[in-house]
Amino acid sequence: MNVPVEFYLALSGVVFLIGLVGVLVRRNIIIILLSIELMLNATNINFVAFSSYLGNLAGQVFVFFALTVAAAEVAVGLAIIIALYRHHESINVDDFSLLKW
């Protein structure tokens, strides 16, 4: 029972759209970072879908490395959020219009 690649592409498009709306609409920096992760996961779904469709493992290997970089990105992003919160006592993006200390 094979699922057509179009279903994976549709799922990926919906997940990417949810992430894009989250980045554009929300003002909480943690929600924005989570929305960016959703967009990265949508591209990972595409890589795995095409890798399976073409019978090539290169896409799945690329997803493995993309997830590793995303984990490092989250660690650095959370460190920046903690530093900003300690200085401004807010995680609202509108409060960071000028990043002067």
N, C-alpha and C positions, 0 to 999 in steps of 0.2 A: 504494500500500500504506500505509494509515493505521493507526497504532497507537492503540488506544482510550485515552482519557484515564484510565481506571481503572488501567491499567498504570503510568502516570506517578505517579498518586496512591499506588499500592502501593509503588513504588520510593521515593518521597518519605517515606512512612511508615516504611519500613525504615531509611533513612538517618537520619531524625530520631530513631528509637528507638535506633540505635547511638550517636548523639551524646548522647542523654539518659542512657543507661547509662554512657557514658564520663564524663560530668559527675558522676554520682552515685557511681560505684564507685572511680574512680581518685583518687589523692592527689597526683599530680605536676601542678604548675600548668601546665606546657606541654601535657600531654595534655588537661587540662581546657579550655584555650584552643582546641586543635584540635577537641575535641568540640563546643564552641560553634560553631566554623566549620562543622562538619558539619550542625548544626541549622539554621544560616543558609542553607546550600546546599540543604537539603531544602525550605525555604520558597521558595527561588529556583526549584527544579524545579516547585513548584506554580504559581508565577506564570507561568512559561513555558508550562506545560501548558495552563493555562486561557486564556492569551493566544492560543495556537495554536488551541485548541478554539473560542473565541469569535470568532476572526478579528480581534482587536484588538491593536495593538502596545503598548498602555499597560503591560501586564504586563512586557514585555521591556524597556521603558525603565526601569521601576521596578527591575528586576533589575540593570541597569547602574548605577544610583545606589546600590543596596544593596551591590554589589561594591566600589564606590568607598569607601563608608563602612566596609565590612569591612576593606579594606586599611589605612585609617587606624587602625582599631581594633587591628589586629595590630601596627602600629608602636608605638602607645602602650602596648599590653599587653606587648610585648617590652621596652620601656624600663623599665616598672615591674618586670618580672621581673629584669632586670639589676640594678636598684637594690636589690631585695630580696635577691638572691643576694650582692651585694657586702657587704651588712650582716649577713645571717644565715648565709651560706655554705651555703644549702640552698634547694631549690625544692619542698620538700614542704609541702603546704597545712597540715598539722597543726602545723608549726613557726610558723605565722603566726596563732596564735589571738588574740594581742594585737599590734596594729601600733603598738607604742611603739618609739621610737628610743632 
